Amino acid sequence: MKVTQLAELLGAKVVCPADREIACGYSCDLLSWVMAHGKQDMAWVTVQAHLNVIAVAVLADMSCVIAAEGVKFPPDAVAKAQSEDLALLECDKSAYEICSIMARAGIQ
């Protein structure tokens, strides 16, 4: 599934476009844990939205970061994600709801 397709399913706002394929999903808010377990082409669900989140996602070559619970990415994070070709989505749903939708859509 592509990032734009997932955004549609979630009713999420695409803040930073990049239409990569998603291989798997992950939900975690502890950056050091995500650094150790993040994977290429992953869709990462978190309630954090700062520059370090972008750095961790780029380090693992993730497809996108989804800010849950109505969290908004600040302008500096959006600018960095754009320069790194990393998709950012903002969603009002909880991390649990987002992961449930992803699982039903076949993202494991």
C-alpha positions as CSV (number, residue, x, y, z in Angstrom):
1,M,0.0,0.0,0.0
2,K,1.2,3.5,-0.8
3,V,1.3,6.4,1.7
4,T,-1.4,8.3,-0.1
5,Q,-3.7,5.3,0.1
6,L,-3.2,5.0,3.8
7,A,-3.8,8.7,4.3
8,E,-7.1,8.3,2.6
9,L,-8.1,5.3,4.7
10,L,-7.2,7.1,7.9
11,G,-8.8,10.4,6.9
12,A,-5.3,11.9,7.7
13,K,-3.9,15.2,6.5
14,V,-0.8,14.8,4.3
15,V,1.5,17.5,5.7
16,C,4.6,16.4,3.7
17,P,4.0,14.3,0.5
18,A,6.1,11.4,-0.5
19,D,4.3,8.4,-2.1
20,R,6.4,5.5,-1.0
21,E,5.3,1.9,-0.5
22,I,4.6,0.8,3.0
23,A,5.9,-2.6,4.0
24,C,4.9,-2.7,7.7
25,G,3.6,-0.6,10.6
26,Y,4.9,0.3,14.0
27,S,3.6,2.3,17.0
28,C,6.0,3.6,19.7
29,D,6.8,6.9,21.4
30,L,10.2,6.0,22.8
31,L,12.8,7.2,20.3
32,S,15.6,5.0,21.4
33,W,13.3,1.9,21.1
34,V,12.3,3.0,17.6
35,M,15.9,3.5,16.6
36,A,16.6,-0.1,17.6
37,H,13.5,-1.6,16.0
38,G,12.6,0.7,13.1
39,K,12.7,-0.8,9.6
40,Q,12.9,0.4,6.0
41,D,9.5,1.3,4.4
42,M,7.8,1.3,7.8
43,A,4.8,3.5,8.7
44,W,5.5,4.8,12.2
45,V,2.6,5.9,14.4
46,T,3.5,8.2,17.3
47,V,2.3,11.2,19.4
48,Q,5.7,12.9,19.0
49,A,6.3,15.4,16.2
50,H,9.6,17.1,16.6
51,L,12.9,17.2,14.7
52,N,14.3,14.1,16.5
53,V,11.3,12.1,15.2
54,I,12.3,13.0,11.7
55,A,15.9,12.1,12.3
56,V,14.9,8.6,13.6
57,A,12.6,8.0,10.7
58,V,15.2,9.0,8.2
59,L,17.8,6.8,9.9
60,A,15.6,3.8,9.4
61,D,14.5,4.9,5.9
62,M,10.8,4.8,6.9
63,S,8.0,5.5,4.4
64,C,6.1,7.9,6.7
65,V,5.5,9.2,10.2
66,I,1.9,9.4,11.4
67,A,1.2,11.9,14.2
68,A,-1.8,10.5,16.1
69,E,-4.3,12.1,18.5
70,G,-4.4,15.4,16.6
71,V,-0.7,16.2,17.2
72,K,0.7,18.7,14.6
73,F,4.2,18.7,13.1
74,P,6.0,22.1,13.7
75,P,7.4,23.9,10.7
76,D,11.0,22.9,11.3
77,A,10.1,19.2,11.3
78,V,8.1,19.6,8.1
79,A,10.9,21.4,6.4
80,K,13.4,18.7,7.4
81,A,11.0,15.9,6.3
82,Q,10.6,17.6,2.9
83,S,14.4,17.8,2.5
84,E,14.6,14.1,3.3
85,D,11.6,13.0,1.1
86,L,9.8,11.6,4.2
87,A,6.0,11.7,4.2
88,L,4.3,13.1,7.3
89,L,0.6,12.5,8.1
90,E,-1.5,14.1,10.9
91,C,-4.5,12.2,12.1
92,D,-7.1,12.9,14.8
93,K,-7.5,9.2,15.6
94,S,-5.7,7.4,18.5
95,A,-2.6,5.3,17.8
96,Y,-4.8,2.3,18.6
97,E,-7.4,3.2,16.0
98,I,-4.7,4.0,13.4
99,C,-3.0,0.7,13.9
100,S,-6.3,-1.2,13.8
101,I,-7.1,0.4,10.4
102,M,-3.6,-0.4,9.2
103,A,-3.9,-4.0,10.2
104,R,-7.3,-4.4,8.6
105,A,-5.8,-3.0,5.4
106,G,-3.1,-5.7,5.4
107,I,-0.2,-3.6,6.8
108,Q,1.5,-5.8,9.4
